[in-house]
Structures are given as C-alpha cells and as structure tokens.
Amino acid sequence: LALGDALGRAGKSAEAAAIYQTLVAGPNAEEALARLAAAQAASGKVREAEETAGRFTKQFPSSPFGAGVQLSLADAAAAAGEKNPAVLAAAVKRYELITGDAAVGPIARFRMASALFRLNRIPEALIQVRAIPDSDRVGELAGASLIHAECLLRTLPPAEVEAEALQAAALLKDLQEAVGQLQKAASAAPSSIATACR
C-alpha cells in the first residue's frame, strides 16, 4: 500500500492503481480496493473507477473508506466537468451525498461550493461555504474564505433596493462579512487561494 500511496502522491495515479490492483485479493483488500478506485478516478479512468467503487460498496458496505471513494469519484466528475456544466452538476450531487461525513465532509462541502460557484449557482455556493466553520478553514479549505467573500459580493442587492433601511442594514452586515472573509483569505497560504480560484 505504501508504494501505491507514494506513486499517487507523485502524480503517478495509473502506476499506483496497478500496485493496488495486485493487493485487492490480499489481507488489506478493503483498503486496497478503496485506494484502487481513487487512483483510477485520479488517472481519468472514471468508468473503471465506478466499477471498482461498485465492487467496493458491495463487498464493504459499511467501510470507513466509503466516503473517501465517493469523494474521489466526485473529484473526477468535477475535473471532467470543467467544460461541461451537466457533468459538473453531477459532481455537485456526488459531493452532496458525503457532506455529512466526519472525515471528508468539510472538503466535500468546499469542493461542492467551488463547483456551484463555477456553475454560477452563487446563492447555493454561499450556503455551502457558510456551513464550513472558520476553525476548519486551513490548508485547502483556506480558499473557502475567498469563495465566501466573492459569493457575498455577487449576491448584493441592486442599487435601487438599497434605499430601504432594513435592507441597507443587511447589506452592511454582508459587506462586513465579506471583508472578514477576504482578510482570512489574504492571510492564507497563496497556494490555497490559487486552488480556490480555479
């Protein structure tokens, strides 16, 4: 498993998949099958990853690795959906299934928000990033603050609506929230911000 993991971290997902394939009949079959599906998804072999994920779910229905397998499939769909909104929308549905998982839920919620943002479904993206606690916004999740602020700015009411006092107060609150999120994003690692803006 360690060799496959190292190959995966080095960006050699196809080679990692080949290693995991040799381990699916051994004593670490559950983990090997989960990692095989993830490696296949990462290498762009989505159909094979789907088949492996189906086998995994059938053999290990209550596995703690199940949400990670689903996250890999959602990521593959999101990558394939860069130029195809229907595929990106399917990725959103996959992410939605695992947002409640303790292990991968926050990252799934962030990636779902990012996909919703790319689909210009800004109010839905805002709901998702607001659900990510500030304490979780580190590493890759630091980009959530940038998406959060951008969603707030894009959902501001038109100028003619701002005249009403209650709406102006709500607008001020949203602007203050956006400023706070931009400050958090600015203090995050530059690579996290670059990832969020893709």
N, C-alpha and C positions, 0 to 999 in steps of 0.2 A: 504493500500500500504506500509506503514511504517513497518509493521510486516513482510511482504514478503521481503522487502528490507533487514531488519535485518537478516532474515534467510539466504538470499542469501549471504550476507557478511560473515556470519558464516560458509559458505560452505555447507549449507543445501538447495541445489537448488530444490530438489524434494519437500520438505516441502514448500518452497517459491512458487513453481508452484501451489501447492494445494490452497494456500491462494489467489494467483492471479486468479485462476480459478473461485473462488467464487465472484470475483469482475468484471468479464468481461461483465456482464449484467447491471452493475450499472452506476452511473453518471461519473465515471472515466474509462469507458470501453476502450477508446483508449490507455491510459497509461497502464492499467491492461493487455490488450491483448499483447501489446509490451513486457511488462515485463514477461508475461507468456511464450512467445516464447523464450525469452532469458534464463529464468530459465529452460525450458525444454531442450534447447540446452546444457546448462551448466551441467545438470544432465545426459547427454548422451542419451536423448530421441530425437534423431535427426529427426526421421520420424514425431513424434508428433510436434516437433518444426517447421518443414517445413510446416505442415498442418496449424498450428496456424499462421505462418508468411503469408501464403497464404490468410487466412481469414482476417488478419490484413491489408494486402495490398489492398484487395478487399473493405473492409469497410472504410479504411482511406488512400486512395491513395496518398494524399499529406501531410501526417503526418510528423512532425519534428522528430518523433521517428523511422521512417522507416530505416534510415541508421544504427541506433543502433541495430535494429532487424537483419539487414543483417550482421553487424559485429559479432553478437553472433553466427549466422549460420556459418560464415566463421571460427570463432574460433573453433567451434565444429568440422568442417571438418578438420581443421589443427591438432587438437588433435587426431582425428581418423586416420589421415594420417601419424602419426609418423612412422609406419612400412609399409605404403602403398603409394608409390610415386604417383600413379594415383589419390588417394584421396587428397593428399597434393597439387597436381597440380590443382585440382578442387577448393581447398581453395584459391589458388592464384587468380583464376578467380573471385571468390566472393569478395576478398579484392579489386581487381582492380575496381570493379563496384562502390566502395564507397570512393576511394582515394580522390576524389574531394569534398567530403562533408566537410563543415567547422567544424562541431562538432567532427566527428570521423575520418576524412581523414588522419591526421598525424599518428594516432595509427594504422589505417588500412594499411597505406604505410609501417610503420615499421614492422608490423607483416607479411605483404606480402614479404618484403625484407628478413625477417628471414626464411620464408618458401622457398623462392627462393634459399637462401643460403644452406638450408638443402637439396634441390634438386640438389645442385651443379651447379646452373644456376647463377654463380658468376657475370658475366657482367650485367645481368638483376637486380640482387640484388643491385649492385653498383649504377645503375641508380636510383633505388628507394630510397636508403639512402641518395644519394646526393640531392634529392629533399626535404629532411627534413631540414628545417632551423636550424641553431645552437641554436637559441633562443627557439625552441620547444624541444630541447634535455634535458629534465628534467624528473624526475620520471622514468616511464617505458621507455620513449623514450631516456633516457641517454645511453642505450645499443646500440643505433644507431651508436654512435661513434666507438664502438668496431667492429661492423659488417662492418662499413665503412672502417676502417683501414685494417681489415682482407681481405676484397674484393680487396682493392688496392694491398695488398701484394701478393694475389693469382693471380692477373692479370698482374704481372710484365712480361715483355718480356723475352724470353730465353737469356742466356748469350751471344750467338753469335750475337744477334741482337743489343746488347748494344753498339757496336763499333761505329755505326754511330752517329755523333754529335747531330743531331736533336732528335733522339730517346733517346740519353743519357740525353738531357735536359728535355725531357718529363718524363723520368724515375725519374730524380731528383725531379721534381715537384710532381709526385705521391708519392715518398718516403717522401717528406716533408709534404704532405697532410696526409699520413698515420701516421707519427709521431704526428702531431697535433691532429688527431682523437684518437690515443692511449692516449695522455695526457688528453684529455677530458674524455675518458672512465675511466682512472685511478682516476680522481677527482670525478667521480660519485659515488653514493651510491653502495656499494658492491652487494646489492640485485638486483639492476638494471643490473649489469654486469652478475650476475649469470643467470638471466632471459634471457638475450640476447644470452648467450652461450648454452642454451638448444637446 
